[in-house]
Amino acid sequence: MNRIKEVLEEKGIKQTWLAEKLGKSYNMVNGYVQNRQQPRLEVLYEIAKILDVNPKDLLKEDLND
């Protein structure tokens, strides 16, 4: 599970903007945001770099959250 949705909301960033910066489709990014699919580790690091956060900030530590 990831926290991409929460980080986007905290920063006021739209999924469409992130998709454009990543060079991925909106549907792909939306799958990450909705936790329907998880990004590969390389993509997670790229998302963290784009959002200017630590990659750990994009991960949920407790799966019960």
N, C-alpha and C positions, 0 to 999 in steps of 0.2 A: 504494500500500500504506500502511496506517496501523498505529499502535501502540496503538490503543484497548484491545485485549485486555491488553497488558502494563501499561498505566497502571491499568486496573481492578484487575488482580492486585496491583500494587504498593500500591494504596490499600485493598485489601480490599473493593472495591465490587462488588456483583452487577449483572449485566446488567438484571435486572428493575427494580432501583432506578433505573438510568440511563434505562431506557425510560419509567418513570413520570415522572421529572423532565423528560424531553424531550417528553413527550406523544406518544410513538411506540409502536408495538407492539413486543413482545418480539422477534418475528420480524425486524422491520426492524433493530433494534439488533443482534441476533445476526448478521445479514448484514454489518453494519459490522465487528463484532468478529472474525468469521471471514474478513474480507476478500473475501467473495463479492460485495459491492457497496460502493461508496465514498459517504460522505455528501457532500451538496452543501457548498460552502464555508461557507455560512451556518450549516449544521447542525454542521459541524466546529468552528466558533468557539463555538457554543452548548455543545457537549460540553466544550470546553476550559474555558469559564467555569464550568460545573457541576462539573467535576473540579478546578477551581482550578489549572490548568496553562497554560503557554504553548501556543498552537495548534501551534507548531513541534514541541512535545514529542509530539504525536500523529501526526507524520509520520515515515516512514522516509526517511532521506536517500539511502541506497544500496538500490536495488531488489534487490540480491543478498543482503541480510540475511535 
